[in-house]
């Protein structure tokens, strides 16, 4: 009978391991490899926040070289974590996985979400050391370690978050975990078949691979309509980029941007390309990856562009620009108006987005392209 404490990282319990060997009753197998320190990361959503949490992975692997890292996330975030070389096991939230994690024992638990599902799981999982946040018996979120107190306070104080904080999200989570290391890039893996998909798809539009291709991501998701730049501003920008820089313009978006992109395309005097809004997340990443520059608001496409290490121009009104690190490959335009940031989902006047002009964004694009020696 096999010991319940058997910890081979390749052992699959109910089926043969990937080496298809008869598993012995001890660790005498030539392929046996201990899990080492067992680490659980709880980071469920949103997808952009999941992505900008990935810089903790190389640090954890450097601290604990033989560790086994499990990451549990929301099903929508799976595509940006799949094939990540630092994650040994990727789970998404189901009843089965929730029950499983209440039985397993970890050396280290990290919970960087502050919602009830994640923090409840963090409270229930058995781990020697817990960092981040959990849910208390009274139904309130609390810090698992003193270093996480500041990040918890940031979420409940507009003064602290909107006006006092000057740190990026990555700086904040590293400090919350007690990491003294400098954070690095987002960690993402995009299989080449999605780049091939994008190249084949764009070949239908006579894209010239030798010319500048700029992607305009025009939406902002359901939750924050206040992140959307004006349609007419996109129209003016597209015409200016094509006329002045001889750029090819690719409109990007999801299902909610179908009509928006059609309106932008029909409003321009130039020949912009509407890439369609039907692509899955990895196909969308493939399209972003074909562009020399991405223009986007503070939304998922921004984080995908950063993760894929593209040159990026972005604009902020309702949200906090200081939390976003473009890693030296872009420029942020900020609407400094009295009511910004507000984190409102909707607004009657949208003065922040109206304050950022097409000319402002055009000059930012030109500056970023020049700084990175991309021919214009």
Protein Blocks (a to p, Z undefined) as FASTA:
>chain_A
ZZfkbccfkbgojaccfkopacdfbfkbfkbccekjadddddfbdfklmmmmmmmmmmmm
mmmmmbccdddddfklmmmmgopakbmbdcdddfklmmmmmmpccfbdcdfbfbfklmmm
mmmpccfbdchjdddfkopacdfbfklmmmmmmmmmmklmmmmpccdfklmmmmmnopab
dcddddddddfklmmmmmmmmmmnopafkbccddddfbebjklmmlpccfklmmmmmmmm
mmmnopacdddddfklmmmmmmmmmmpmbdcddebjabcfklmmmmmmmpmbdcddddfk
lmmmmmnopacddddfkbcfklpcghhpaccdddddfkbcfkiabdfklmmmmmpcfklm
mmmmmmmmmmnopaZZ
